Amino acid sequence: MKFARLLRTTAEDLPELQCLFHIYKHMKKQLKKLPARAEPKPPPPQGDGPSAAHEPPPQPPSPRAAAADAAAEAARAAVEAAEEARFTAVLTEHLQRLNDRFLEREETCVIQLERLEVEVGQCSSVAKAAKTAAEGARAAATATATATGGRGGAAATAASGDAAGVGPAGAGSVGAAGAGADADASRAVAAAAAAAAAAAQGTLNAVTEQRAQLYKRFVNFHGQCAAAVASRTAACPESPSCSTIPAASSSAPNGGGGGGPPPLGRRFLGELGRAVAELRAGDKRLDDPATVSRLKRVLETYTDVTRYPRPRRTDATVIVAATDDAYVSVESVRQMHSYYAGSELRLVSGGHVSAFLMHQTAFRGAIRDSLARVAAPPPPQQPQ
């Protein structure tokens, strides 16, 4: 299941989850073995030859043998009931531990993402200031060069006029001194402007690199938050950071703290607990194929829905699924559709990979209709 791949990927980064991953693998193997145990044994072949005709008819068991068989059957049923109770207890316990781990992980990711938002804002402020400084330095250099050129020309003209009464030698020395001073000042201003522009460009490059690193960190935390099964929208509906965090939350108002919808993980865990309770209350053994199939469907639904983050706008969501998908059941897709209020569900024929290849028009139409529905103006209000 996809949940196993998600857990394995998480366990690679978190050594404390390695034990839980191995327990999950063992439980999954046990689930696969249970239907095989439920298959009835084929009856022994009946002979058609003369040897079968000479065999004596089976004798009814004696009362003592019947009592012994009944006692053995009761002992076996008691052992199976104890095994079932232990299995369901371990399953519920480890799912609760895993769900709690996701909740703790999600809270950590929320804190780190809020820090990332602050750092991104600081980077934007520094980049804006550096860009403004660079533009100001270039404008100052241009204005200084223009003004210096005008003053140099005026000084040379004045020096030539004064030199008419002084002599050729005096005129040359005064003009050269004025032009040299203005040229030095122009070069100094140009050098300062170039240094300021280079510093501003260096700051912009540093901010670009920092943004790239922040983006990588954001992608990592985005994946962790997508794996988390708790919603944070009920806890802080007015916080701007909630809109940037992909939270999977339920749309059915059937409880939960904070006055909002309950976290999706808790709701699914409750459904799993109710399913296990019904199995135990119905006195059904886990070697019944129908019982095992139902438990598998609950686990697969838990897997499929918690894999995907909750969209920002559920009314703009179109869920396209394949009816013959071997990995995602139609039941879990319909349940996801029920949790996303206002979403649209479209089912196409085909398998997991072939659905998109064979139904590209349907996928494009779903995306186009979703965009058209979101961009459409609201319906006019009817007068009261």
MOMOPE-V252718 format. One record per residue. N is the residue number from 0. D_FIRST is the distance of its C-alpha to the first C-alpha in whole Angstrom. Layout:
BEGIN
n=N d_first=D_FIRST
n=N d_first=D_FIRST
END
This chain:
BEGIN
n=0 d_first=0
n=1 d_first=4
n=2 d_first=5
n=3 d_first=5
n=4 d_first=7
n=5 d_first=9
n=6 d_first=10
n=7 d_first=11
n=8 d_first=13
n=9 d_first=15
n=10 d_first=16
n=11 d_first=17
n=12 d_first=20
n=13 d_first=20
n=14 d_first=21
n=15 d_first=21
n=16 d_first=17
n=17 d_first=17
n=18 d_first=18
n=19 d_first=16
n=20 d_first=13
n=21 d_first=14
n=22 d_first=15
n=23 d_first=11
n=24 d_first=11
n=25 d_first=14
n=26 d_first=13
n=27 d_first=10
n=28 d_first=12
n=29 d_first=15
n=30 d_first=13
n=31 d_first=12
n=32 d_first=16
n=33 d_first=17
n=34 d_first=18
n=35 d_first=19
n=36 d_first=22
n=37 d_first=23
n=38 d_first=24
n=39 d_first=28
n=40 d_first=30
n=41 d_first=32
n=42 d_first=36
n=43 d_first=38
n=44 d_first=40
n=45 d_first=43
n=46 d_first=46
n=47 d_first=49
n=48 d_first=51
n=49 d_first=54
n=50 d_first=53
n=51 d_first=51
n=52 d_first=54
n=53 d_first=55
n=54 d_first=52
n=55 d_first=53
n=56 d_first=52
n=57 d_first=49
n=58 d_first=51
n=59 d_first=49
n=60 d_first=48
n=61 d_first=51
n=62 d_first=50
n=63 d_first=50
n=64 d_first=47
n=65 d_first=45
n=66 d_first=45
n=67 d_first=44
n=68 d_first=41
n=69 d_first=41
n=70 d_first=40
n=71 d_first=38
n=72 d_first=36
n=73 d_first=36
n=74 d_first=35
n=75 d_first=32
n=76 d_first=31
n=77 d_first=32
n=78 d_first=30
n=79 d_first=27
n=80 d_first=27
n=81 d_first=28
n=82 d_first=24
n=83 d_first=23
n=84 d_first=24
n=85 d_first=23
n=86 d_first=19
n=87 d_first=19
n=88 d_first=21
n=89 d_first=19
n=90 d_first=16
n=91 d_first=18
n=92 d_first=20
n=93 d_first=17
n=94 d_first=15
n=95 d_first=19
n=96 d_first=19
n=97 d_first=16
n=98 d_first=17
n=99 d_first=20
n=100 d_first=19
n=101 d_first=18
n=102 d_first=21
n=103 d_first=23
n=104 d_first=22
n=105 d_first=22
n=106 d_first=26
n=107 d_first=26
n=108 d_first=25
n=109 d_first=27
n=110 d_first=30
n=111 d_first=30
n=112 d_first=29
n=113 d_first=32
n=114 d_first=34
n=115 d_first=33
n=116 d_first=34
n=117 d_first=37
n=118 d_first=37
n=119 d_first=37
n=120 d_first=40
n=121 d_first=42
n=122 d_first=41
n=123 d_first=42
n=124 d_first=45
n=125 d_first=46
n=126 d_first=45
n=127 d_first=48
n=128 d_first=50
n=129 d_first=50
n=130 d_first=50
n=131 d_first=53
n=132 d_first=55
n=133 d_first=55
n=134 d_first=56
n=135 d_first=59
n=136 d_first=60
n=137 d_first=60
n=138 d_first=62
n=139 d_first=65
n=140 d_first=65
n=141 d_first=66
n=142 d_first=68
n=143 d_first=70
n=144 d_first=71
n=145 d_first=72
n=146 d_first=74
n=147 d_first=75
n=148 d_first=77
n=149 d_first=79
n=150 d_first=80
n=151 d_first=81
n=152 d_first=83
n=153 d_first=85
n=154 d_first=86
n=155 d_first=87
n=156 d_first=89
n=157 d_first=91
n=158 d_first=91
n=159 d_first=93
n=160 d_first=95
n=161 d_first=96
n=162 d_first=97
n=163 d_first=100
n=164 d_first=102
n=165 d_first=101
n=166 d_first=101
n=167 d_first=99
n=168 d_first=98
n=169 d_first=97
n=170 d_first=95
n=171 d_first=92
n=172 d_first=92
n=173 d_first=91
n=174 d_first=89
n=175 d_first=87
n=176 d_first=86
n=177 d_first=85
n=178 d_first=82
n=179 d_first=81
n=180 d_first=80
n=181 d_first=78
n=182 d_first=76
n=183 d_first=75
n=184 d_first=74
n=185 d_first=72
n=186 d_first=71
n=187 d_first=70
n=188 d_first=68
n=189 d_first=66
n=190 d_first=65
n=191 d_first=64
n=192 d_first=62
n=193 d_first=60
n=194 d_first=59
n=195 d_first=58
n=196 d_first=56
n=197 d_first=55
n=198 d_first=53
n=199 d_first=52
n=200 d_first=50
n=201 d_first=49
n=202 d_first=48
n=203 d_first=46
n=204 d_first=44
n=205 d_first=43
n=206 d_first=42
n=207 d_first=40
n=208 d_first=38
n=209 d_first=37
n=210 d_first=36
n=211 d_first=34
n=212 d_first=33
n=213 d_first=32
n=214 d_first=30
n=215 d_first=28
n=216 d_first=27
n=217 d_first=27
n=218 d_first=24
n=219 d_first=22
n=220 d_first=23
n=221 d_first=22
n=222 d_first=18
n=223 d_first=18
n=224 d_first=20
n=225 d_first=17
n=226 d_first=14
n=227 d_first=17
n=228 d_first=17
n=229 d_first=21
n=230 d_first=23
n=231 d_first=27
n=232 d_first=28
n=233 d_first=30
n=234 d_first=31
n=235 d_first=33
n=236 d_first=34
n=237 d_first=37
n=238 d_first=35
n=239 d_first=35
n=240 d_first=32
n=241 d_first=30
n=242 d_first=30
n=243 d_first=28
n=244 d_first=25
n=245 d_first=22
n=246 d_first=22
n=247 d_first=19
n=248 d_first=22
n=249 d_first=23
n=250 d_first=25
n=251 d_first=26
n=252 d_first=29
n=253 d_first=29
n=254 d_first=30
n=255 d_first=29
n=256 d_first=31
n=257 d_first=33
n=258 d_first=34
n=259 d_first=31
n=260 d_first=28
n=261 d_first=25
n=262 d_first=22
n=263 d_first=19
n=264 d_first=18
n=265 d_first=20
n=266 d_first=20
n=267 d_first=17
n=268 d_first=17
n=269 d_first=21
n=270 d_first=19
n=271 d_first=17
n=272 d_first=20
n=273 d_first=22
n=274 d_first=19
n=275 d_first=20
n=276 d_first=23
n=277 d_first=24
n=278 d_first=22
n=279 d_first=25
n=280 d_first=28
n=281 d_first=27
n=282 d_first=28
n=283 d_first=25
n=284 d_first=24
n=285 d_first=20
n=286 d_first=21
n=287 d_first=21
n=288 d_first=19
n=289 d_first=19
n=290 d_first=19
n=291 d_first=15
n=292 d_first=14
n=293 d_first=15
n=294 d_first=14
n=295 d_first=10
n=296 d_first=11
n=297 d_first=12
n=298 d_first=9
n=299 d_first=7
n=300 d_first=10
n=301 d_first=11
n=302 d_first=7
n=303 d_first=9
n=304 d_first=12
n=305 d_first=12
n=306 d_first=11
n=307 d_first=14
n=308 d_first=18
n=309 d_first=20
n=310 d_first=23
n=311 d_first=26
n=312 d_first=28
n=313 d_first=26
n=314 d_first=29
n=315 d_first=28
n=316 d_first=25
n=317 d_first=24
n=318 d_first=20
n=319 d_first=20
n=320 d_first=17
n=321 d_first=17
n=322 d_first=18
n=323 d_first=16
n=324 d_first=13
n=325 d_first=10
n=326 d_first=7
n=327 d_first=9
n=328 d_first=11
n=329 d_first=15
n=330 d_first=15
n=331 d_first=13
n=332 d_first=15
n=333 d_first=18
n=334 d_first=18
n=335 d_first=17
n=336 d_first=20
n=337 d_first=22
n=338 d_first=21
n=339 d_first=23
n=340 d_first=26
n=341 d_first=28
n=342 d_first=25
n=343 d_first=25
n=344 d_first=23
n=345 d_first=23
n=346 d_first=21
n=347 d_first=22
n=348 d_first=21
n=349 d_first=19
n=350 d_first=16
n=351 d_first=14
n=352 d_first=16
n=353 d_first=19
n=354 d_first=19
n=355 d_first=21
n=356 d_first=23
n=357 d_first=24
n=358 d_first=25
n=359 d_first=26
n=360 d_first=29
n=361 d_first=27
n=362 d_first=25
n=363 d_first=28
n=364 d_first=30
n=365 d_first=27
n=366 d_first=28
n=367 d_first=31
n=368 d_first=32
n=369 d_first=30
n=370 d_first=32
n=371 d_first=35
n=372 d_first=34
n=373 d_first=34
n=374 d_first=37
n=375 d_first=39
n=376 d_first=42
n=377 d_first=42
n=378 d_first=43
n=379 d_first=47
n=380 d_first=48
n=381 d_first=50
n=382 d_first=53
n=383 d_first=54
END
